[in-house]
Amino acid sequence: MIVKNGMKNKKTCPFIGIFVTLLASLACQLTSPTPASWSGTPTARALGATNTTVARTLQAALENVTPLPPSPTVTIQKATPQPEVTRVVDGPWLVYLSPDGNGLSAFDIQTETTLTIALPPPIYIDDLYSGLSPQGDQLLIRAGSPLNADELALYQIDFPTLQVTKITPLMSLVLQRRIVNQVGTLAFDTLEIVTRPDGIAWSPDGRFLAFTAALDNDTSDLYVLDTLNDRIDRINGLSSHVATPFWALDSSWLISQELGRDGENWRATAVTGLSVPAFGDQNVLYLPDQDSQEEEFLGWINADTFISFANTQTGLRKIQQVTTEPPEAITIFAGIFTGAAYNPDEQVLAFFVDNQEANLQNLVAGIYIIEPDQSDFTLQRAGNWDHLKWDQSGLFLARGVQGVLAFSAQGQGFSLPNEADLRISPDGQWMVAWGDGLGSQSGARLYQTTSSFPLQTISDQSVEAILWQPDSRSFFIFAGRDLFLVEFPQLNLQPIQIGFPEDGQFDFIYVD
């Protein structure tokens, strides 16, 4: 199981800027990575099984001994030794980026033991969400520097052993040498595409992992790891860059987009689809508008139809409903908007516009709803909002200067005026909301979903992230740059990891 925290919309390579300072001290050749960069982490499973077997054998032997009859002689009875029970460190896990950035940390929730998964920095931690297999037994993640030969690669972490295996490099040595020697700009463009946050995607059936790499051409191509046949295939190679693999609900289609440079800006040139598992001829599903810098894929209505929109220099625009066979794109909302979210359970689309966008389009600033099979949109809630997402609880969550709003397509929900964000427990009974102390109340508080009055203050520190465990009996909180576990009924902050960097990005996932 995986529980996500937050949304990432900005698609830039966070590590291009470090090259300028690093390259000045490098020779004009690549260095080799250390083998420890992808060394595995041993498990205590075998030791635990052995100790358990010994304990059972000793206990059985003691139970089969016939007790002696009472004796008038007083004897000293020695206590029967009880073997220690070994707790096997095999998950469930809380996985997050280690404070020093050199690998991932895996906190075993049952034994409260933290182990380190060695990976070469930088680690592209957006892959924590998209890289966990549907079965939850593998995490595929990109890591490593292009300045070291074959180090920038796709790595596989197996659970519960935490063994790490390097699957494949992501860039050819030719492109890596161009980066080290600062030859032209194409290699840097390719690196930016290959390391985009949306660069890897599992098929829902768990058989295929699609990812972008540049091993055969100077540009980014689309590759597929077939876990059933244990092989990697390049399924297309174009003169433009391929990005954003996006699977259909039944794994029957693999969608992607083609990107090219238009001066200093990127431009989306085509959205294409491949049928699976044959990965036959690539079909153009639609051609984005000229001002589209990239297309955003929002979700699937059914196995053949998905929703997308364009990201332009002037904002987000043109929400479309796209059918794969036959290819057809129907515009749902042609105007400009600030953000959007999709409820796949009820097939309801929500989007919001701010005051400036609303004035240009003769609309009221606020959140709008589009019901299934409808072309008209209706105002759900007026006001200025900064963010909108669909939550696993079945509600849309919006936040802005008015606080936090949770609502359904039918208009049911609640609002917390003094909070900046919230997370609802999986069972729907509890929620933790928090603020930054600027436009909202600082710290974190526990609520019942039936009331807008807080039951208890959890933390007075600045909160960045909260993640519920699936049983809703506890949650993890990242507050004051420290990581804590909070359990019912005491609700005390139990430290897991203290002292994260002030300017570091933090994300975590639950692996069961």
C-alpha positions in Angstrom: 0.0 0.0 0.0 1.2 3.5 -0.7 -0.1 6.7 0.8 0.8 9.9 -0.9 1.5 13.2 0.5 0.7 16.3 -1.5 1.0 17.1 -5.2 3.9 18.2 -7.4 3.1 20.3 -10.4 6.3 22.0 -11.2 8.4 19.9 -13.6 11.9 21.1 -13.6 15.2 19.3 -13.0 16.2 20.4 -9.4 19.8 19.7 -9.9 20.8 21.5 -13.2 21.8 24.5 -11.1 24.5 22.7 -9.2 26.5 21.9 -12.3 28.0 25.3 -12.8 29.9 25.1 -9.5 30.8 21.5 -9.8 32.1 21.5 -13.4 34.9 23.9 -12.7 36.8 21.4 -10.6 36.2 18.4 -12.8 38.6 16.9 -15.4 37.4 16.3 -18.9 36.6 12.7 -18.2 34.0 10.8 -16.2 34.8 9.1 -12.9 33.5 5.8 -11.7 30.9 5.5 -8.9 31.7 3.7 -5.8 30.2 0.1 -5.5 28.6 1.1 -2.2 26.3 3.4 -4.1 24.0 0.4 -4.8 25.0 -2.1 -2.1 22.2 -4.0 -0.5 21.0 -3.9 3.2 21.0 -7.4 5.0 17.8 -8.6 6.7 17.4 -10.3 10.0 14.7 -12.6 8.7 16.9 -15.8 8.8 18.2 -15.0 12.3 14.7 -14.4 13.6 13.4 -17.7 12.1 16.3 -19.6 13.7 15.8 -18.1 17.1 12.1 -18.8 17.0 12.7 -22.5 16.1 15.2 -22.8 19.0 12.7 -21.2 21.4 9.9 -23.6 20.5 12.2 -26.6 20.8 13.3 -25.7 24.3 9.8 -25.0 25.4 8.5 -28.3 24.1 11.3 -30.2 25.8 10.5 -28.5 29.1 6.8 -29.3 28.9 7.4 -33.0 28.3 9.4 -33.4 31.6 7.5 -35.3 34.4 7.7 -33.4 37.7 9.4 -35.1 40.7 7.4 -36.0 43.8 7.8 -33.7 46.9 10.9 -34.3 48.9 11.5 -33.5 52.6 14.8 -32.1 51.6 14.7 -28.4 50.7 16.2 -27.8 47.3 16.9 -24.6 45.5 14.8 -24.3 42.3 16.5 -22.4 39.5 14.4 -20.3 37.2 13.8 -21.8 33.8 15.6 -19.6 31.2 13.3 -18.0 28.7 14.7 -17.4 25.3 14.5 -13.8 23.9 12.1 -13.3 21.1 13.8 -11.8 18.1 11.7 -9.2 16.3 12.4 -9.4 12.6 12.9 -6.0 10.8 10.7 -6.6 7.8 8.2 -3.8 7.7 5.8 -2.2 7.3 8.1 0.7 6.5 8.1 4.5 6.5 10.5 5.4 3.7 11.9 8.9 3.3 15.1 10.7 2.1 17.9 10.5 4.7 18.7 13.8 6.4 22.2 13.9 4.8 20.8 13.1 1.3 22.9 10.0 0.9 20.3 7.3 0.5 16.8 6.6 1.9 15.9 5.8 5.4 13.5 2.9 6.1 11.8 3.1 9.5 10.3 -0.3 10.5 7.1 0.6 12.2 6.8 -2.6 14.3 10.3 -2.8 15.7 10.9 1.0 15.6 14.2 0.3 13.8 15.6 2.7 11.1 17.8 1.2 8.4 19.6 3.1 5.6 19.1 2.2 1.9 22.3 3.3 0.2 21.8 5.2 -3.1 24.1 7.7 -4.8 23.0 11.4 -4.6 21.1 13.2 -5.8 18.0 11.1 -5.3 14.9 12.0 -7.3 12.4 11.6 -4.4 9.3 12.3 -6.5 9.8 8.6 -7.5 8.8 7.6 -4.0 5.2 8.0 -5.2 5.3 6.8 -8.7 8.0 4.2 -8.3 6.4 1.9 -5.8 5.0 -1.2 -7.5 1.2 -1.9 -7.3 2.1 -5.0 -5.3 4.2 -2.9 -2.9 7.2 -5.3 -3.0 9.5 -3.1 -5.1 10.5 0.6 -5.3 12.0 1.8 -8.6 13.8 5.1 -8.1 16.2 7.3 -10.1 19.4 8.4 -8.4 23.0 9.4 -9.1 25.0 12.2 -10.8 25.6 12.3 -14.6 29.2 13.4 -13.7 30.1 9.8 -12.7 30.1 7.1 -15.3 26.8 5.1 -15.3 25.9 6.4 -11.8 22.7 8.2 -13.0 20.5 5.2 -13.2 17.3 3.5 -12.4 17.6 1.5 -9.1 15.4 -1.2 -7.7 14.8 -1.7 -4.0 13.2 -5.0 -2.9 11.0 -5.3 0.2 11.5 -6.6 2.8 15.2 -7.3 2.2 15.9 -3.7 1.2 18.4 -5.0 -1.3 19.3 -2.5 -4.0 20.0 -3.4 -7.6 21.0 -1.0 -10.4 18.7 -1.8 -13.3 20.0 0.5 -16.1 21.8 3.8 -16.7 19.6 6.7 -17.9 22.1 8.5 -20.2 24.7 7.3 -22.6 28.4 8.0 -21.9 28.5 10.3 -25.0 25.9 12.6 -23.4 27.5 12.4 -20.0 30.8 13.5 -21.5 29.1 16.5 -23.1 27.7 17.5 -19.7 31.1 17.2 -18.0 32.8 19.2 -20.8 29.9 21.6 -21.2 29.6 20.9 -24.9 26.4 22.6 -26.3 23.0 22.6 -24.6 21.3 19.4 -26.0 22.8 17.1 -23.4 21.5 19.4 -20.6 18.1 19.5 -22.2 18.1 15.7 -22.4 19.1 15.5 -18.7 16.2 17.8 -17.8 13.7 15.6 -19.5 15.1 12.3 -18.3 14.9 13.5 -14.7 11.5 15.1 -14.8 9.3 14.3 -11.7 6.8 12.5 -14.0 9.5 10.3 -15.7 8.5 6.9 -14.5 5.1 5.1 -14.2 4.0 1.6 -13.3 1.2 -0.1 -15.3 -1.8 -0.8 -12.9 -1.4 -4.5 -13.4 2.2 -4.3 -12.1 3.8 -5.9 -15.1 5.5 -3.0 -16.8 7.4 0.1 -15.6 7.6 2.8 -18.2 10.5 5.3 -18.0 12.4 7.9 -20.0 16.1 7.5 -20.8 18.6 8.6 -23.4 20.8 5.5 -24.1 20.4 5.1 -27.8 19.8 8.7 -29.1 20.8 12.2 -28.1 17.2 12.8 -27.0 14.9 11.2 -24.5 13.2 8.0 -25.5 10.5 5.8 -24.0 11.6 2.5 -22.4 9.6 -0.3 -20.7 10.8 -2.7 -18.1 8.9 -6.0 -18.5 9.0 -7.6 -15.0 7.4 -10.8 -16.4 10.1 -11.5 -18.9 12.9 -9.6 -17.1 13.8 -7.4 -20.0 14.0 -3.7 -21.0 12.8 -2.5 -24.4 13.0 0.8 -26.1 9.6 1.2 -27.6 10.1 4.5 -29.5 12.9 6.8 -30.5 12.2 10.2 -32.0 14.1 13.3 -32.9 12.0 15.1 -30.2 12.1 14.4 -26.5 9.5 11.8 -25.2 8.2 12.5 -21.7 5.4 11.8 -19.2 4.5 8.1 -19.4 0.8 7.7 -18.4 -1.0 4.3 -18.2 -4.6 3.5 -18.9 -6.7 2.1 -16.1 -6.6 -1.5 -17.5 -2.9 -1.2 -18.6 -4.1 -1.4 -22.3 -2.6 2.0 -23.4 0.6 3.9 -22.7 0.3 7.6 -23.3 3.2 10.1 -23.6 4.0 13.5 -25.0 6.7 14.8 -27.3 8.5 18.0 -26.3 10.8 20.3 -28.2 12.6 23.5 -27.7 11.1 26.8 -28.8 13.9 29.2 -28.0 14.3 29.2 -24.3 11.0 27.5 -23.6 9.7 24.0 -24.0 6.8 23.3 -26.4 4.5 20.2 -26.5 4.3 19.1 -30.1 2.2 15.9 -29.8 0.4 13.6 -27.4 0.7 10.0 -28.6 -0.5 6.5 -27.5 0.8 2.9 -27.8 -1.4 -0.2 -27.4 -0.2 -2.7 -24.8 1.3 -5.3 -24.7 2.2 -5.3 -28.4 3.4 -1.7 -28.2 2.5 -1.4 -31.9 2.5 1.7 -34.1 2.5 5.0 -32.2 -0.7 6.9 -32.8 -1.0 10.7 -32.5 -4.0 11.3 -30.3 -4.0 15.1 -30.6 -1.7 18.1 -31.4 -1.5 20.6 -28.6 -2.0 24.3 -29.2 1.0 26.3 -30.3 1.4 28.0 -26.9 1.4 24.7 -24.9 4.7 24.2 -23.0 3.6 20.9 -21.8 0.4 18.8 -21.5 -0.8 17.7 -18.0 -2.6 14.3 -17.7 -5.2 14.6 -15.0 -6.9 11.1 -14.9 -8.9 8.5 -16.7 -12.7 8.4 -17.2 -12.6 4.8 -18.4 -10.1 2.4 -20.1 -10.1 4.5 -23.3 -10.7 8.1 -22.3 -8.6 10.5 -20.2 -8.5 14.1 -19.3 -5.7 16.5 -20.0 -5.0 20.3 -20.2 -2.3 22.6 -21.4 0.3 24.4 -19.3 1.1 27.7 -21.1 3.1 30.8 -20.3 -0.1 32.6 -19.5 -1.5 29.9 -17.3 -3.4 26.6 -17.4 -6.0 26.3 -20.1 -8.1 24.1 -22.3 -9.3 21.0 -20.4 -9.9 18.2 -22.9 -11.5 14.8 -22.9 -9.3 12.5 -25.1 -10.4 9.2 -26.5 -7.6 6.7 -27.6 -9.5 4.7 -30.2 -10.5 6.3 -32.4 -8.4 9.3 -31.5 -10.6 12.3 -30.6 -10.1 15.3 -28.3 -13.2 17.2 -27.1 -12.8 20.5 -25.2 -14.6 20.6 -21.8 -13.4 24.0 -20.7 -11.6 26.3 -23.1 -10.7 29.1 -20.7 -7.9 29.9 -18.3 -7.9 28.4 -14.8 -5.6 28.2 -11.8 -5.7 24.5 -10.9 -7.8 21.3 -11.3 -8.5 17.9 -9.7 -10.3 14.8 -10.7 -12.4 12.3 -8.7 -12.0 8.9 -10.4 -14.6 7.2 -8.3 -17.5 9.6 -9.3 -15.8 10.8 -12.5 -16.2 14.4 -11.4 -13.9 17.2 -12.5 -13.2 20.3 -10.3 -11.3 23.4 -11.3 -10.9 26.9 -9.9 -10.2 30.4 -11.2 -8.8 33.4 -9.4 -10.0 37.0 -9.5 -7.9 38.0 -12.4 -8.8 35.0 -14.5 -12.5 35.3 -13.6 -12.6 39.0 -14.7 -11.2 38.2 -18.1 -13.8 35.4 -18.7 -16.9 37.1 -17.1 -16.9 34.4 -14.3 -17.1 34.5 -10.5 -13.8 33.6 -8.8 -14.1 30.2 -7.2 -14.4 26.5 -7.6 -16.4 24.9 -10.4 -17.7 21.3 -10.9 -18.2 19.4 -14.1 -20.4 16.3 -13.7 -19.9 13.1 -15.8 -21.0 13.3 -19.4 -21.7 17.0 -19.0 -20.2 20.0 -20.8 -21.6 22.7 -18.5 -19.8 23.7 -15.3 -21.4 24.9 -12.1 -20.0 27.1 -9.3 -19.4 25.1 -6.2 -17.8 27.7 -3.9 -16.9 31.3 -4.5 -13.6 32.8 -3.3 -9.9 32.8 -4.0 -8.1 29.5 -3.6 -4.4 28.5 -4.0 -4.6 24.7 -4.3 -7.1 22.0 -5.1 -6.7 18.2 -4.9 -8.8 15.0 -4.7 -8.3 13.1 -1.4 -8.5 9.4 -0.9 -11.3 10.1 1.6 -13.5 10.8 -1.4 -13.6 14.6 -0.9 -12.0 17.4 -2.8 -9.7 19.5 -0.6 -9.1 23.2 -1.4 -7.0 25.7 0.5 -6.6 29.5 0.3 -6.9 32.7 2.3 -10.3 31.5 3.4 -8.8 28.4 5.1 -9.4 24.8 4.2 -12.5 23.5 2.4 -13.4 19.8 2.0 -16.4 19.1 -0.2 -18.0 16.5 -2.4 -19.6 16.9 -5.8 -23.0 16.9 -4.1 -22.1 19.9 -2.0 -21.5 18.1 1.3 -18.5 18.9 3.3 -17.0 21.3 5.9 -14.6 24.2 6.2 -11.8 25.1 8.7 -11.3 28.9 8.4 -8.1 29.1 10.5 -6.2 26.2 9.0 -3.9 26.0 6.0 -4.0 22.3 5.2 -5.3 19.0 6.5 -5.2 15.2 6.1 -8.2 12.9 6.7 -7.7 9.5 8.3 -8.4 6.4 6.0 -11.4 5.5 8.1 -12.9 9.0 7.7 -13.3 9.6 11.5 -10.3 11.9 12.2 -8.3 14.6 10.6 -5.2 16.6 11.4 -5.1 20.2 10.2 -2.2 22.7 10.5 -1.1 26.2 9.7 2.0 28.3 9.3 1.3 31.1 11.7 1.1 33.7 8.8 -2.3 33.5 7.3 -3.4 30.7 9.5 -3.0 29.3 13.1 0.5 27.8 13.7 1.0 24.2 14.7 -1.2 21.1 14.2 -4.5 20.1 15.7 -6.7 16.9 15.8 -10.3 17.1 14.7 -13.2 14.8 14.3 -14.7 15.0 10.8 -18.1 15.7 12.4 -16.9 18.9 14.1 -14.9 22.1 13.2 -13.7 22.4 16.8 -10.2 21.0 17.6 -10.0 18.2 20.1 -6.3 18.5 20.9 -3.1 20.4 19.9 -0.6 17.9 18.4 2.3 20.3 17.9 3.1 24.0 18.2 5.9 23.8 15.6 5.7 24.6 11.9 4.2 21.5 10.1 5.1 20.5 6.6 3.6 17.1 6.1 1.4 14.5 7.7 0.8 10.9 6.7 -1.8 8.5 8.3 -1.2 4.8 8.8 -3.8 2.6 7.0 -5.4 1.5 10.3 -6.0 5.2 11.3 -4.6 4.5 14.8 -1.5 6.6 14.3 0.1 9.1 11.9 3.5 10.5 11.1 4.1 14.2 11.3 7.0 16.3 10.0 7.2 19.4 12.2 10.0 21.8 13.0 12.3 19.9 10.5 11.9 16.7 12.7 10.0 13.5 12.1 7.6 12.1 14.7 5.2 9.2 15.2 1.9 10.0 16.9 -0.3 7.1 18.2 -3.7 7.0 19.8 -4.7 7.4 22.6 -1.8 9.2 24.1 -1.1 11.4 21.0 2.5 12.1 22.1 5.2 13.1 19.7 7.6 10.1 19.5 10.8 11.1 17.7 11.8 9.0 14.7 14.5 11.3 13.1 15.7 14.6 14.4 17.6 17.4 12.6 16.7 17.6 8.9 18.4 20.4 6.8 16.5 23.7 6.8 16.4 24.0 3.0 15.9 20.3 2.2 12.8 18.8 0.5 11.0 16.2 2.5 8.6 13.5 1.3 7.7 10.1 2.7 5.6 7.0 1.8 4.1 4.1 3.7 5.2 0.6 2.3 3.2 -2.4 3.5 
